Amino acid sequence: MIVNDILNCITEVAPLKWQEHYDNAGVQVGDLNAEVHQALICLDITEAVVDEAVAKRCDLIVSHHPLIFHGLKHITPETYIERAVVKALKHDIAIISMHTNLDNSYLGVSRVLADRLGLKNLRLLQPSAAEPELCGAGMIGEFGTPLAELDFLNLVANTLGSPCLKHSAFTGKTIKTVALCGGSGTPFMSDALRQKADAYLTADIKYHDFFVPEGNILLVDGGHFETEQFTKELIRDIIQKKFPTFAAEIAATPTNAVHYFCKK
């Protein structure tokens, strides 16, 4: 098995051409032709994640968020990114990142979140013009039985393991149709409103954006890490479906940079 085999396996589901123009998905560190025997799967790459890979003798890390997002002008011990790159190179660990190409796949990040919530009749929230059945942003679907708004929030919090959720004012309606986008999906709120969703779940919502619904939709911020956390299992399952005997393990190192204080 070589690095390129794993890259091709994942890009069958999420081709690199589907990534956004600003992104840096694909190989981050290492040689495409290098042999690999064991992969560590994570959402974010930190120095501690590389340490875990070293300890477990993994020769490949596959992440959702790219380690190298902006160009590096030097490789020094100055930042955690540079230290992680140095350590990966020192220990012959290749790094692959599958970011917005996996966000934009019908079988990607938002799809797995919708499945976890139990939504049915799934379709892309904002389909791409070129491949509308396969590629686009977000997801929209329905519950078999409508939920009260408070019950919906409890479902979201329990599914995501969130200690708290930010949301807009209650609308007074039940929740049947739900639009969602794992990660930063505020730009697609207009699509959720246009398609008359009862709720829109995403992350990184700014204060003034909570005014936008005007009682037409329940807007819920579930957290960036929280709404994308199931991507780790998604990547592992994609690899193991194609290569059942290849060792792909989800990292135990916690990487959520956001911590919560809940008043008692």
N, C-alpha and C positions, 0 to 999 in steps of 0.2 A: 504494500500500500504506500502511495506517495501523497504528499500534500495536495497535489492537483486532483487526485481521486476524490478527496473529501470536499474540495472546493466545487468540483463539478457536480457532486451529489446534491449539495445544497442549492446550487444555482439552477438545477433542474426545476426546483420549486419556486425559486426567487432569482431569476436571471439578473446579472449585474447591470444590464441596460435599464432595469426598472428603478435603480437608485436615483435619488434627486441630484441635481447638478452640483450642489454644494457638498455632497457626501464623499466619503472615502472608504467605501466597502471593498472587500476583497482581501488579498494578502497584505498584511501589515509588516510582518517580519519573517524572514526565512526564504528558503528556496522551494519553488513549486515542485521540483523533482526530488526533494529530500524524502527519505523513507520515514514513515511514522507508524507507531504501534499503539499509541494510547492518547486519547484526547481529553482535555478538561474543558467543560462547557460552562460559560458564565454570561451574565448580562453586561458587566463592566470589568475591565482589566485594571487591577491595581498591582502594586508591588507585592502585596500579600498573596494575590492570586497566582502570580508567577512563582512565589515561594512554595505555594501548595503544589503547583505543577512540578517543580523541582523535587519536592519531597516524595511525590507519588510517581516520579520517573515518567511523567507525561512528556511527549515530544511535540505536542500540538495543543494550542489553546484556541478554542472557537468562541468568539464573543458576539453579542449583539451590537453594543456600542463600540465604535472604533477606538483603539488605543491612540492612534495617530490621526487626529481629526484635522489639525492645522499643520502647516509645514514646520519642520524642526530645523532651526538654523545651527544647532550644535547638539552633540550628545554628551552630556555631562551629568553629574549627580544632582543638578540643580532642582529638577522637578521629578515627581513620581512617574511621569510618563517616560522621561529619559532614563531613569533608573530601571524601570520595567523593561525597556528596550535593551539596555545593556545586559541585564540579567538573562533575558530570553536568548540573546545572541551568545552569551557566555556558555549557556547550557544547551545550545542547539535546539531551542524550542521555537517552532514556527507559530505564527499567529495569523488567524483569519478572522475577519469581522463581517457579519451579515447584517447591515443596518437598514437603511430605507428601502433597499430592494426587498427585504423580508417584510417590512412595514406595508409595502405596496402589493404584496402577493395576496390573492384571494385565500390562499391556504396559510397565510402568515400570522403576524402578531395580533391583529384585531380579531381574526377568525378564532384563534384559540381562546381569546378572552370571551368572545361571545358564546363559545361552546361551554366554557366554565360557568357562565351565568345561566345556561339552559335555554338560550334563545334559539328559535327555529326559523325556517324560511329565510335563511341568511343570504344577503346580497351586498355588494360593495356600496358604500355610502356615496363616494364620488368616483365612479368608474373612469378609467383613462380613455382617451379618445381612440388610441391605437388598438388596445386590447381590453375592451370593456368587461369581458367575462372573466378575465384572469388577473387584471392589474388595476389598482386604484387605491384610494385612501379610505380607511375606516370600514365599518360594517353596520348594517341595520337588520333587525329581525324582530320577532314577536315572541311573547310568552303565550303559552296555551291558555292560561288563566290570568287575567289582569291582576296586578298587585296594587295595594294601597301604597301611597308614596313612602310612608314610613317603613312598610315591609320591604319595599324595593331598596331603600337605603340600607336596611339591615342585611339584605341579601348581598349587596355590593360589598359592605364592610366585612362580612363573614367570608365571602369568596376571596377578597383581596388580603384578608388578615390585617385590615387597617384599624388602628385605634380610634380614628376620627375621620370624618369626611367634610369637606366644604361643599356647600350647595346653594343654589338660588332659592328664592321664596317658593313655598309650596304653591302648586297651581290649583289644588282642590280636585284634580282629576286622577283617575286610576292610571296605572302604567301598563300599557299593552305593547306598544311599539317602542323599541329602544335603539337609538343610534349610539355608536361608541367608536373611539379611536385610541388605541394604546399609545401612551406617551403624549407628546405635545400636539393636541388636535384642535385647538381653538379655531384655526382657519376654516375648519369644516363644520362649524356650528350653523352656518347659514344653510348648508345642505341638510342638516338635521331638521331645521325649522321648515325648510321648503318641503321636505317629505313628511311633515307633520308627525314627527316622532314625539312621544310623550315625555321622553327623557333623553339626555345626551350625557354620556360618561366619557371623560377624557382626563387630561392632567395639565398642569402648568397654566391654569386659567388666571388671567390678571383681574384685579379688583373690578375695574370698570366693565369687564366683559360679563360680570354677573347681572348687570342691568339690562343687557341686550334681550333676554328672553321675554320680558314684559308679560309674564304670566302665561306664556304660550308653551313653555317647556321647562322641565326640571333639569337644571344644569348641575352636574356633579363632577367635582374634582377628586379623583381617586388616588392621585399621586403618580408620579412618573415611573418610579421603580415598581410600584404596586400594580399598575395596569400593564406593565410589560414583563413582569416576573415569570410568567408561564412560557416565555420565549425560550428559556433554557431547556425545558422539557421538549418543546417543539423541535429545536435544533437536534437534540439527542435522538429523538424519535425518527427524524428524517435520515440521520446517518445510519441508525441501526436497522431501519427498514431496508436500506440498500446494502448495508454491510453488517449482517447480523452478528458476526463473530468479532467485529472490531470493537475494542474497548473504548467506550465513550461514557464519561462520568461527569455528573453535575458538580461543580465546585461547592465545597462546604464553606468557603470564606464569604462572610457577609460583605456586600458592597453597596448597600443603600446609603448614600451620603446624607440623607435627611433623617433626622431623629425627632421624636415627638415627646412633648411634655403634656400630659393630660392631668388637669387639676382634679384633685379628689375632694 
